[in-house]
Amino acid sequence: MTTLAAAIRRHPLVSFFVLVFVIGWSPWPFGIDGTAMLPCAPLVAALIVAAVTGTLRDLGRRVIRWRVPWYCYVAAVALPLAVIFTTAGIHGGASWTFAWADLAILFALRWINPLDGPLGEEPGWRGFALPRLDARYAPLMSAAVLGFIAAVWHLPLVFVTQGNPIGWVGLCTTFVITFVYCWLFRRSNGSVLLVMLFHVVQGTVVPKTFGYEGQDVMDVLELGLYAWMVVVAALIIFDRAAWRPAPREVGARPAAGVLTTPVVQP
């Protein structure tokens, strides 16, 4: 056990990713549908590795970091709503009469349900992994690495839906939208709270909210993928400062057990 803990302390990022796959994928080889447990794997993995490495306090501070630039709140809410409303408008045939009470309940529950994406994934992917990737790679590369790993991690969902194209579109969207998550995380000075807000909104208003079913859902999701590609391109082109590597002094090292996120000036 001591040897395992020492290995985790030496390689926290690798240990996190290994645990994410072990925890998330372990039910399927035994013929068990692990769909319900999959979203909580990043949270559990982050808590384990952070506890062993003594970085739980740093992770906790990121989760409750709410003092961020005002435009981060606007982006976290407006971007996902703009994409879904635009794609629904382009596709046509949407019902614009919403069940507001149901949406409000779903919005609230997604904040506290560890078996849902926002709480189950964001403390892990963004709160734990992204600062460590940014310490190794340039921001665009770290976003690409994280997007690829997160997309592959979602792979069992494709087979659960028996090869349904929704799954493949979802994997591509996961990779693309990771760049938006990483941009928002950096702009909000490393706030998990803000990327959780983004994730909550994104999963609350979905194609079925507009009454779409069957093939229409797949078409709207595909349009959403293209829309997110446009958003990512715009963020990279018009906000280059957010993608520049943070300047580091020669020989400088972060405090033991704590990773800082560079403040990106607007």
C-alpha positions in Angstrom: 0.0 0.0 0.0 2.9 2.3 0.8 4.4 1.6 -2.6 1.2 2.3 -4.3 0.8 5.7 -2.5 4.4 6.6 -3.4 3.7 5.8 -7.1 0.6 8.0 -7.0 2.6 10.8 -5.4 5.3 10.5 -8.1 2.9 10.3 -11.0 -0.4 12.0 -9.9 -1.7 12.8 -13.4 -1.1 9.4 -14.8 -2.6 7.8 -11.7 -5.7 10.0 -12.1 -6.2 8.9 -15.7 -5.7 5.3 -14.9 -8.2 5.4 -12.0 -10.7 7.2 -14.2 -10.7 4.3 -16.7 -10.5 1.6 -14.1 -13.4 3.0 -12.1 -15.5 4.0 -15.1 -15.0 1.0 -17.3 -14.7 -1.8 -14.7 -18.4 -2.9 -14.8 -18.6 -3.6 -18.5 -16.1 -6.6 -18.7 -18.4 -8.4 -16.2 -21.5 -7.7 -18.3 -22.8 -5.0 -16.0 -24.2 -1.8 -17.4 -22.0 0.8 -15.8 -23.7 3.8 -17.5 -25.0 5.2 -14.1 -21.5 4.9 -12.5 -19.4 6.2 -15.4 -19.9 10.0 -14.8 -18.7 9.8 -11.2 -15.3 8.2 -12.1 -13.4 11.5 -12.6 -14.7 12.8 -9.3 -13.8 9.7 -7.3 -10.3 9.4 -9.0 -9.6 13.1 -8.3 -10.5 12.7 -4.6 -8.3 9.6 -4.2 -5.3 11.1 -5.9 -5.7 14.5 -4.3 -6.0 12.8 -0.8 -2.8 10.9 -1.4 -0.9 13.9 -2.8 -2.2 16.3 -0.2 -4.0 18.6 -2.7 -7.6 18.2 -1.5 -7.6 21.8 -0.2 -6.4 23.1 -3.6 -9.2 21.1 -5.4 -11.8 22.3 -2.9 -10.8 26.0 -3.4 -11.3 25.6 -7.1 -14.7 24.1 -6.7 -16.0 27.1 -4.7 -14.1 29.8 -6.6 -16.9 32.2 -7.5 -15.0 35.6 -7.7 -14.2 35.6 -11.4 -14.6 38.1 -14.2 -18.3 38.8 -14.9 -18.1 37.8 -18.5 -17.3 34.2 -17.4 -20.7 33.9 -15.9 -22.2 35.3 -19.1 -20.2 32.9 -21.3 -21.0 29.9 -19.1 -24.8 30.5 -19.5 -25.0 32.2 -22.9 -22.7 29.9 -25.0 -24.6 26.6 -24.5 -27.9 28.3 -24.8 -26.9 30.1 -28.0 -25.7 26.9 -29.6 -28.8 24.9 -28.8 -31.3 27.7 -29.7 -29.4 28.4 -32.9 -29.3 24.7 -34.0 -33.0 24.3 -33.1 -33.8 27.3 -35.2 -31.7 26.2 -38.1 -33.2 22.7 -38.0 -36.8 23.8 -37.6 -39.8 22.0 -36.3 -39.0 22.8 -32.7 -41.6 23.3 -30.0 -40.9 26.6 -28.2 -43.3 25.9 -25.4 -41.1 24.7 -22.5 -41.8 22.9 -19.2 -40.2 25.6 -17.1 -40.8 23.8 -13.8 -39.1 20.6 -15.0 -36.2 22.6 -16.4 -35.7 24.4 -13.1 -35.7 21.1 -11.1 -33.3 19.5 -13.6 -31.0 22.5 -13.4 -30.9 22.3 -9.6 -30.4 18.5 -9.4 -27.5 18.6 -11.8 -25.5 20.6 -9.3 -25.7 18.0 -6.5 -25.9 14.7 -8.3 -22.5 13.0 -8.4 -23.8 10.5 -11.0 -24.4 13.3 -13.5 -21.7 15.0 -15.6 -21.2 18.4 -13.9 -20.4 17.3 -10.4 -19.1 13.8 -11.5 -16.7 15.1 -14.1 -15.7 18.7 -13.7 -13.7 18.5 -10.4 -11.7 15.7 -12.1 -11.2 16.7 -15.7 -10.8 20.5 -15.1 -10.2 20.8 -11.4 -7.5 18.1 -11.1 -6.2 17.2 -14.6 -6.2 20.4 -16.5 -3.8 22.4 -14.2 -1.3 19.6 -14.4 -1.6 19.3 -18.1 -1.1 23.1 -18.4 2.1 22.7 -16.4 3.4 20.3 -19.1 2.0 21.5 -22.3 0.9 24.7 -24.1 -2.8 25.4 -23.5 -4.0 24.2 -26.9 -2.1 21.0 -26.6 -3.4 20.3 -23.1 -6.9 20.9 -24.2 -6.4 18.5 -27.1 -4.9 15.8 -24.8 -7.7 16.2 -22.3 -10.4 16.2 -25.0 -9.0 13.0 -26.6 -8.8 11.2 -23.2 -12.3 12.4 -22.2 -13.8 11.3 -25.6 -12.2 7.8 -25.4 -13.4 7.5 -21.8 -17.0 8.0 -23.0 -16.5 5.2 -25.6 -18.6 2.6 -23.7 -21.7 4.8 -24.2 -21.5 4.2 -28.0 -21.8 0.4 -27.5 -24.5 0.8 -24.9 -26.6 2.6 -27.5 -25.7 -0.2 -30.0 -23.7 1.9 -32.4 -26.3 4.7 -32.5 -24.8 7.7 -34.4 -25.7 9.8 -31.4 -22.8 8.2 -29.6 -20.2 9.0 -32.3 -21.4 12.5 -32.6 -21.3 12.8 -28.8 -17.6 11.6 -28.8 -16.6 14.2 -31.4 -18.5 16.9 -29.5 -16.8 15.9 -26.3 -13.4 16.4 -27.9 -14.4 19.8 -29.5 -16.2 21.3 -26.5 -13.3 20.5 -24.3 -11.5 23.5 -25.8 -14.4 25.7 -24.6 -14.3 24.2 -21.1 -10.5 24.8 -21.0 -10.9 28.4 -22.3 -13.5 29.1 -19.6 -11.4 27.5 -16.9 -8.4 29.6 -17.7 -10.4 32.8 -18.1 -12.1 32.2 -14.7 -8.7 31.8 -13.0 -9.2 28.1 -12.5 -12.7 28.0 -11.3 -14.4 24.6 -11.3 -17.6 26.3 -10.3 -17.8 28.1 -13.6 -17.2 25.1 -15.8 -19.8 23.2 -13.7 -22.3 26.0 -14.5 -21.5 25.7 -18.2 -22.0 21.9 -17.9 -25.2 22.2 -16.0 -26.7 24.6 -18.6 -25.5 22.6 -21.5 -27.2 19.4 -20.2 -30.4 21.1 -19.0 -31.6 22.5 -22.4 -31.1 19.7 -24.9 -32.8 18.7 -28.2 -35.6 16.8 -26.4 -36.4 20.1 -24.6 -37.7 21.3 -28.0 -39.8 18.2 -28.5 -37.3 16.5 -30.9 -37.4 12.7 -31.1 -35.6 10.0 -33.2 -33.7 11.2 -36.2 -34.4 14.9 -35.4 -32.4 14.5 -32.2 -29.4 13.1 -34.1 -29.7 15.9 -36.7 -29.7 18.7 -34.0 -26.8 17.1 -32.2 -24.8 17.0 -35.4 -25.6 20.7 -36.0 -24.5 21.3 -32.5 -21.1 19.7 -33.2 -20.6 22.1 -36.1 -21.7 25.0 -34.0 -19.2 24.2 -31.3 -16.5 23.9 -33.9 -17.3 27.5 -34.9 -17.2 28.6 -31.3 -13.8 27.0 -30.7 -12.4 28.6 -33.8 -13.7 32.0 -32.7 -12.2 31.6 -29.2 -8.8 30.6 -30.7 -8.7 33.4 -33.3 -10.1 36.3 -31.3 -8.8 35.5 -27.8 -5.2 34.4 -28.5 -4.1 35.5 -25.0 -6.1 32.7 -23.4 -4.0 30.2 -25.4 -0.6 31.5 -24.7 1.6 29.5 -22.4 1.9 31.1 -19.0 5.3 32.8 -18.5 7.5 31.0 -15.9 10.7 32.1 -14.3 13.7 29.9 -14.9 13.9 27.4 -12.1 10.7 28.5 -10.5 8.5 25.7 -9.0 5.0 25.9 -7.6 4.5 25.4 -3.9 4.5 21.7 -2.8 1.1 20.1 -3.5 -0.5 23.2 -5.0 -0.8 24.0 -8.7 -1.6 27.6 -9.6 -3.6 28.6 -12.6 -2.2 31.6 -14.4 -4.5 34.7 -14.5 -5.3 35.5 -18.1 -5.8 39.2 -18.6 -8.7 40.2 -21.0 
